[in-house]
Each structure stands twice: as structure tokens, then as C-alpha cells.
């Protein structure tokens, strides 16, 4: 804009045959008007002004009032008085024309032309051109200010977006670290549960093996150990060892991750879970009632669904022990409607504190003394990842956890 504006001012100086054309920026205080010259064009022979700033007391500016024609201030220096006249005389000004520059309806500054050679009268046509140029300059300055504001706003927004992107990336990184930590903690907790289940699974065959070995020793002591007796005892021992080996295979298959989702019935996940946890249920004297009322298929990861069921059954067992429930019953039921398949785990362990229920699936929320608060959180994540939901309700009698999965046929469409 500077180059085009200077060209316009020079054209105005030549057209009006004046000594100097200038633009002043207006700054006001309670007592003074400060006019700062920001653009200036003059004839080569003219004397350069000694100051770029003109400071006028507020009361001195009133001497211009009688020279205002409704659009511009126009007149001669000898028509002024006081400090204003002195300033004009110091700059050898004889005639002048001054037009206010408005931006957003506020007086931003002034456009001025002065003649230092002669006292002259500016015609109505010259005044009109001058006033129109002042308005055009005001519009140009306003557009430039708007453009600068938009550029500044764009820079701020780009900086904000960059900062926001950094914050998002940082939060994503933190969430990933948090999820990784939760998964690791959950994995360790699961390993502990699995080791406990293995211990329950092996306790009975180990007891049987111990009794068989004692029996062989006693048979030897009393002279009853012969080849048929030894063969029978060895076969019984091998049967127990094979049972323990099958248990290891069950656990190994359970922990083998499914890389791809597949179709499976709810009862399949239940049976897999019971292979792992049935000994624990027996150990805690829990009566389990299974009611399978659907053959519909769900789509997902069977082992992970079994893990959810193990978490729910384990939690119920721990509640039975903690509250010393005498008759311990868990009802495990499957059913379906036109849209969903349900797996319901219901116990009679006395229910859940009402204050805890809304936060049951948040990480680190637990009612157990040594609980990690991750089991239900991870269970919720697993079910959600497979497109389902994990719901909870509670009464004074006990808690009910319901796994709700979309009903899917093997063609991939909901039934």
C-alpha cells in the first residue's frame, strides 16, 4: 500500500499545485491533540519540516472551527490564532486544506495540503476531490488494517493449531502409555488368577498321586507288590498325569491369542471358561447353574470372551468368600432376542454398593482389599472392542452382569 499511497499523494500535489501533501495520525489525550506525520510528499525546493509531531492543546484546536465547510477545513494562516498560528508560520504555510480520515466511524487522522508560496482559494471542485481522496485513503487504511488483523489471526490460529496438535499428540501418547500400563497390570493380575486356577486344578490329581505312591510303598512293605499290582498303580498314576497335562493344554490354548475374529456361540466361550475356573468354583463350594437358551452366533474373539466370563465368575467367588456367604450360587444364562445375544452372570453375594455401581467399569475402582480395579475395566474394553456392551445391575440379593452382543449370522448380517 505504501507505494501506491505515495503515488496518489504525489498525483494530488501536482493536480492542486501545492507545496506539500501529508497524512497525520491522530492521538488524543485529555489535554492535547498529537498529530504524527506518517506520510509526506513535497516539492523539491520546499523546506523540510523540523518536526514530525505537532502537539496542540485541546483548547487551541478550536481555532479551526470557523474554517470547516462541512467536509474539510480550508483557509489561510492569518485566519488562525494562538499556538496553531505560530506553528503554521514556523513552517511558512500560507494556505491549507485539511480533511479528516475516518476508520470505523472514528477519526483516525487527517489528510492535509499546504501552499507555502501564496495565499490561495481552493475551488469547490478541488475540495470535493480532496475530500473524496481522504475517504478513499481511510478505506484503504481500514482494509490494510483488516488484512493485517486477519493475517495476525491466521498466524495465531496456525500457532494454536500447532500447539493443539502437539497437545493432542502428547495426550495420545500419555493415553497409550496409560493403556499399556493398564494392560500390563491386567496381564499380571490375570497371570496370578491363572496360577491360582492351575493350583486348584492340580490339587486333586496331586493328592491322588500322593496316595498312589504311598499305597505302592505300603504294598512293598507288606510284600504285596507284584507285577500286576505295580502295573495297575502305574496306569492310575499315568491317568492323573494325563489329566494334569490336559489342564496345561487347556490353559495354553486359552492364552493363545486369536488373530482374527470368528463366529462362535456363547456356550462355546462358557465351556472354555469353565475348563479353567471349574476347580476354583469347586474349591470355593460355589454351585453353578448354566442355562443355555440360544444357538445364535456372535462375532468376535472366543478366548477373550472366555476371559471376561472368568473375570466375572472370579469376582463373584471373591465376594462369596469376603462376605462369608453360606449358600453360594451363580446362575449363568444365555438367551437372545431379534437384535442381541445375552450372557448373564448372576450371583447371590449380596450386591454392590450403590455409590460404586456408576463407576464399576472405571480403572482402579475396586471394593476388594487387595484388588487392582482392572478386571472389570478390561472386561468392558474387550466386550466393547467386539461391538458389544457390558452392563451391571445390583440388588440386596446380589449382582447381575450382562454381556450384550449383536446377533450375527454367518453371512455377516444381523438376525
HELIX and SHEET records of a PDB file:
HELIX    1   1 UNK A    2  UNK A   16  1                                  15    
HELIX    2   2 UNK A   58  UNK A   67  5                                  10    
HELIX    3   3 UNK A   77  UNK A   79  5                                   3    
HELIX    4   4 UNK A   82  UNK A   90  1                                   9    
HELIX    5   5 UNK A  124  UNK A  221  1                                  98    
HELIX    6   6 UNK A  227  UNK A  255  1                                  29    
HELIX    7   7 UNK A  266  UNK A  283  1                                  18    
HELIX    8   8 UNK A  302  UNK A  322  1                                  21    
HELIX    9   9 UNK A  354  UNK A  357  1                                   4    
HELIX   10  10 UNK A  375  UNK A  385  1                                  11    
SHEET    1   A 6 UNK A  53  UNK A  57  0                                        
SHEET    2   A 6 UNK A  32  UNK A  42 -1                                        
SHEET    3   A 6 UNK A  20  UNK A  28 -1                                        
SHEET    4   A 6 UNK A 106  UNK A 115 -1                                        
SHEET    5   A 6 UNK A  95  UNK A 103 -1                                        
SHEET    6   A 6 UNK A  72  UNK A  76 -1                                        
SHEET    1   B 2 UNK A 262  UNK A 265  0                                        
SHEET    2   B 2 UNK A 297  UNK A 300 -1                                        
SHEET    1   C 5 UNK A 286  UNK A 292  0                                        
SHEET    2   C 5 UNK A 328  UNK A 336  1                                        
SHEET    3   C 5 UNK A 340  UNK A 347 -1                                        
SHEET    4   C 5 UNK A 399  UNK A 406 -1                                        
SHEET    5   C 5 UNK A 389  UNK A 394 -1                                        
END                                                                             
